[in-house]
Amino acid sequence: MRELRVGLVGCGQHALMYLLPALHYAPIQLVSVCDTNAERRLRAKRQFGAEADFEGIGAMLRGPTIDAVIACGPPDMHRAAAIAAMDAGLNVFVEKPPANDLAGAMQIAEASRANGRHCMVGFMKRFALRYRQARELAQRRAFGKTTHVSIKYAHWNCPDLHWMLVYMTVHTLDLMRFFAGELARMSIERAETAGQFTFTVQAVSASGTLVSLVTSSQEPRVKEHVEITGEGEVVVVRNVIELEYHRRVSPTKLFTSDLHDVQLLRPDFAIPNPEQNTLFLQGYAGEMQEFASACIEERAPSVTIADGVQAMRLAQLLARNTTGSFDLME
Ligand SMILES: NC(=O)c1ccc[n+]([C@@H]2O[C@H](COP(=O)([O-])OP(=O)(O)OC[C@H]3O[C@@H](n4cnc5c(N)ncnc54)[C@H](O)[C@@H]3O)[C@@H](O)[C@H]2O)c1
């Protein structure tokens, strides 16, 4: 398989800790790095073996030949880099959020359409190992129809509401659609205490799955809990890494415990395989593998700027409304 030649824009903390290490698990060759901060781009170039470094994306696009761009920086830089890369005929991966607001995400979608290029958005939770396993279980015949998806995503205090919604909540707004499908209606309740926010969101998908989301910036650290209910079966994922699968129980065994009824998956660090690696557990390796495969196979990636637009549309609804019920199919 040939390797995808990429240029990275934005060599900050997230790129250095997660995206660049994840490239080792995908058929990707890092060719160029770009950052307005010389120290950061030179460190990334040295540590990850790029050929060239640049201060601006324009110069990078005129430099050594690349097939695709990865952008990881402030949201408005994602928008500008995505549009510049696609105007130059390249596919692009942008970290979340794809832009600072819905209008910016829609500009990227328009550039994608106009240039016939793809923009993948870094919703890495879609590639997190346990979430993929949970979704696979939920799609099995024995699970039945997904009747309810419940998500709690709670985290530390945020500087303001916009920050909370576009940097944190956007992940779970996307996960709601990942597990339940396209949402048809949504209602919102918001509480504010000392400049921090809690939302309860109730939604129903086009296929009739009910969705409950609680998201809050009132907790000491990030906590994430997903529970998917089928018709007599349940799969629970705690803090991204631990999966609990409850099989359907025969009516004659309702009040007894059976060793076959529940299955638990946790990382097993006694075994050195990729499944125990945080880059796979959190989804960063998977998203880079998908980006590379999609570019090489000249197809759309499984998560695109259309998903980015939907997530930003939901974030905008939460920003603009303290309460209310909304038809999302209009
Ligand atoms: N998916 C996740 O789990 C996850 C986690 C953390 C951060 N992120 C995302 O990653 C992005 C970066 O976060 P970070 O913590 O690495 O930030 P950071 O501030 O450490 O890094 C951003 C880098 O971009 C550079 N930059 C800014 N504007 C630029 C421009 N116009 N051209 C070139 N370089 C430019 C900065 O100099 C900096 O080095 C954010 O959008 C954030 O939402 C995602």
The ligand as a Tripos MOL2 file, in Angstrom:
@<TRIPOS>MOLECULE
LIG
   44    48     1     0     0
SMALL
NO_CHARGES

@<TRIPOS>ATOM
      1 N1         -9.7080   15.4170   20.0310 N.am      1 LIG1
      2 C1         -9.1510   15.6400   21.1880 C.2       1 LIG1
      3 O1         -9.1540   14.7960   22.0730 O.2       1 LIG1
      4 C2         -8.4550   16.9420   21.4390 C.ar      1 LIG1
      5 C3         -7.7650   17.1510   22.6430 C.ar      1 LIG1
      6 C4         -7.0860   18.3440   22.8150 C.ar      1 LIG1
      7 C5         -7.1470   19.3190   21.8240 C.ar      1 LIG1
      8 N2         -7.8460   19.0910   20.6780 N.ar      1 LIG1
      9 C6         -7.9400   20.1030   19.6200 C.3       1 LIG1
     10 O2         -6.6410   20.3080   19.0790 O.3       1 LIG1
     11 C7         -6.5060   21.6660   18.7080 C.3       1 LIG1
     12 C8         -5.1690   22.1730   19.2220 C.3       1 LIG1
     13 O3         -5.1480   22.1180   20.6280 O.3       1 LIG1
     14 P1         -3.7550   22.2050   21.4180 P.3       1 LIG1
     15 O4         -4.0750   21.9310   22.8270 O.co2     1 LIG1
     16 O5         -2.7230   21.4240   20.7180 O.co2     1 LIG1
     17 O6         -3.4260   23.7670   21.2640 O.3       1 LIG1
     18 P2         -1.9860   24.4320   21.2960 P.3       1 LIG1
     19 O7         -2.2260   25.8740   21.5570 O.co2     1 LIG1
     20 O8         -1.0570   23.6710   22.1740 O.co2     1 LIG1
     21 O9         -1.4510   24.2520   19.7900 O.3       1 LIG1
     22 C9         -1.9380   24.9770   18.6880 C.3       1 LIG1
     23 C10        -0.7570   25.2520   17.7770 C.3       1 LIG1
     24 O10        -1.2420   25.8800   16.5790 O.3       1 LIG1
     25 C11        -0.3050   26.9000   16.2230 C.3       1 LIG1
     26 N3         -0.9760   27.8640   15.3360 N.ar      1 LIG1
     27 C12        -1.9480   28.7320   15.6860 C.ar      1 LIG1
     28 N4         -2.3320   29.4400   14.5970 N.ar      1 LIG1
     29 C13        -1.5950   28.9930   13.5670 C.ar      1 LIG1
     30 C14        -1.5400   29.3240   12.1830 C.ar      1 LIG1
     31 N5         -2.3410   30.2460   11.6450 N.pl3     1 LIG1
     32 N6         -0.6550   28.6720   11.3760 N.ar      1 LIG1
     33 C15         0.1620   27.7240   11.9090 C.ar      1 LIG1
     34 N7          0.1610   27.3670   13.2250 N.ar      1 LIG1
     35 C16        -0.7230   27.9890   14.0320 C.ar      1 LIG1
     36 C17         0.1430   27.4790   17.5480 C.3       1 LIG1
     37 O11         1.3750   28.1920   17.4300 O.3       1 LIG1
     38 C18         0.2780   26.2140   18.4010 C.3       1 LIG1
     39 O12         1.5680   25.6430   18.3340 O.3       1 LIG1
     40 C19        -7.7230   22.4120   19.2510 C.3       1 LIG1
     41 O13        -8.5740   22.7200   18.1960 O.3       1 LIG1
     42 C20        -8.4010   21.4300   20.1860 C.3       1 LIG1
     43 O14        -9.8030   21.5040   20.1290 O.3       1 LIG1
     44 C21        -8.4900   17.9180   20.4650 C.ar      1 LIG1
@<TRIPOS>BOND
     1     1     2 1
     2     2     3 2
     3     2     4 1
     4     4     5 ar
     5     4    44 ar
     6     5     6 ar
     7     6     7 ar
     8     7     8 ar
     9     8     9 1
    10     8    44 ar
    11     9    10 1
    12     9    42 1
    13    10    11 1
    14    11    12 1
    15    11    40 1
    16    12    13 1
    17    13    14 1
    18    14    15 2
    19    14    16 1
    20    14    17 1
    21    17    18 1
    22    18    19 2
    23    18    20 1
    24    18    21 1
    25    21    22 1
    26    22    23 1
    27    23    24 1
    28    23    38 1
    29    24    25 1
    30    25    26 1
    31    25    36 1
    32    26    27 ar
    33    26    35 ar
    34    27    28 ar
    35    28    29 ar
    36    29    30 ar
    37    29    35 ar
    38    30    31 1
    39    30    32 ar
    40    32    33 ar
    41    33    34 ar
    42    34    35 ar
    43    36    37 1
    44    36    38 1
    45    38    39 1
    46    40    41 1
    47    40    42 1
    48    42    43 1
@<TRIPOS>SUBSTRUCTURE
     1 LIG1         1 GROUP 0 **** ****
